[in-house]
């Protein structure tokens, strides 16, 4: 238990962003605030660990606890796979009252052997929940079972009572760093190998990005962890550059890999034209620097500029009909992390304006970007309760609310359209194709005839 406490305390004290050159001497320990677990659905380390590890598609994700704990991660996270669908199967030891009284170690051991025999996964991740973390030696059972079946059985120590969802994300990343990354070697490497860290292929967003890298001549060695296979995560330490997509939960992973394996990293975003063009140019520049600015580096830069020119020209044609409909529309944006400032720029690409947003799950650099992109008349909300949001939506005369599904009914009360942007969504908004999809969804939402109807007075109030 002492070892566990040391690990958790260390993770809580991780700096989400600590580049003094960009922030001066001001850094913020975003996870050091005392956690309040269980306040809302999804605010749980177990759920956060499932976000980080669950997209590994050819592994079994076994929840050691009651069946109720198993529901939320599979019901709310839309990480898709281009191959194995094993990660979509919910596995649980399904503890009963008797197991809680007498212990669940034997049941867990039997469950591990059973799923190994029936499904032959690449690995088995075993997740602790609140009750089982207190009563069972889960780590010992995992080690014993791994020797029996000759297969990686990895203990994920992220029970709900430890803190919040962000902490769970980091625990999941620490699990990969300590037990997965560096355990195997790739068949071959190239000077153009990169890793994507913090991209979970929600609604297939990774698939919008991979063809771009392929055209540039860059190979994505490991995806951590959207549409990933277990083995590719094992040899992620052989990449030449790490691309961090969510600095709030993944920056520490990139920093650790830089220390252990000497892999440099950059923080980027795939949302919006400006962000994506900057991302592609920056990756080409960083790889070019590593290659020594020779002929190969010049070719990479040339391919990148050609790709950006072609994609931007095609995008302008595809977006033209949507921009005429969306121009001047006002958005209230309630999401978290890098998506906040990323979508401010993406909205600007469509001719729309973000008039209010939150600062949830953001680093100090994220907050600086939000203030810069919003301008002087910025409204940054720390309180996103329905009462506050309804007031903001009314006072700002917003046209649409972009948020997670938890606030969908708030938009209905305000009688304005709603667009889902979080893990539950079914549409990919990353990349050039994703921006067209975003424009299409916003256009359909705003132009629906239902809003004209619901804003009219009721027939009995017309007079």
Protein Blocks (a to p, Z undefined) as FASTA:
>chain_A
ZZmmmmmmmmmmpcfblcfklnojadcdfklpccdehkbghiafklmmmmmmmmpmkbcc
ddeddfklmmmmmmmmccdcfbbfklmpccdehiafklmmnopklmmmmmmmmmmmmnop
abdcddddfklmmmpcfklmmmmmmmmnopacdddddbfklmcfklmmmmmmmmmmmmmg
opaccfbdcfkbccdehiahgghlmmmmmmmmmmnopacfbacfehiafklmmmmmmpfb
dcdfblklmmmmmmmmmmmnopacddddfedjklmmmmmmmmmmmmmmmnoopaklmmmm
mmmmmmmmmmmmmmmmmmmmmmmmmgopacddddehjllmmmmmmmmmnopacfbdcfeh
iafklmmmmmmmnommlccdfblcfklmmmmmmmnopabdcddfklmmmmmmnopacddf
bfmbcbdfedjklmmmmmmmmmmmmmpmklmmmmpccfklmZZ
